[in-house]
């Protein structure tokens, strides 16, 4: 729903920051490594992800688009929820995370609170080779197009994981959002 929120840092603690814009304070859960670098009263831009599940509506935020993309990919893995993804990003920069994936360093990922060896190995297995933060890459996962992104968001809102939505949309014929969703739903069944 929100791509980013730009405003003044009103409050920061170990779990979240409050960004005030137009008289509204947005509570945004963030990795401490990113929120602690934002001084109170400073103008900031936070890239956001709205998490909606069974009566839960939380907003997660990141100071870089790379961190946001990694978060989105992490929560698409079975057994990795938003809190676990935040814990991983709290102990590793996006580049450190990519390095851990490429070298198969599960121990580095287990430094995150609540992440055991099995989850770390699953993260490596599912994401190895799928992330790139090199200088010629604009972001971790370049957006396909507006219709693709809208279709992926619609599938996620229907309860599919971001990775399942990406897989379902990978074989569809590009077109308008509605036709892409219909094709993707056929791929899911």
Buried (B, 14 or more C-beta within 10 A) or exposed (E): EEEBBEBBBBEBEEEBBBBBBEEEBBBBBBBBBBBBEBEEEEEBEBBBBEBEEEEEEBBBBBBBBBBBBBBBBBBBBEEBBBBBBBBBBBBBBBEBBBBBBBEEBBEBBBBBEEBEEEBBBBBBEBBBEEBBBEEEEEBBBEEBEEBBEBBBBBBBEEEBBBBBBBBBBEEBEEEEBEBBBEBBBEEEE
